[in-house]
Amino acid sequence: MVIKLIILREARDQHPFLTRFERDWATEEIVKQFVKNKRKNHYANGWLEVPGKYAYLKQNAMKRNQTASRSKRALAAGGPSVTA
């Protein structure tokens, strides 16, 4: 919790615009997005190992046809048409 407060205070000091948001919600969201992107990048580069409980996701992705959109495949399978 102390680290979080230090990060929020430092962000407010360096970027005064962030003081406009109550309870630092905007700063928290920016930090969350940063960490999420960093983690995704590390997984993609192989610097971080994906937890075993998510192994099935990679197997499912390999089964998909990447050349067709999901709506086209649904129509081909006889599903309802989707209109915008």
Secondary structure, 3 states (H helix, E strand, C coil): CHHHHHHHHHHHHHCHHHHHCHHHHHHHHHHHHHHHHHHHHHHHHCCCCCCHHHHHHHHHHHHCCCCCCHHHHHHHCCCCCCCC
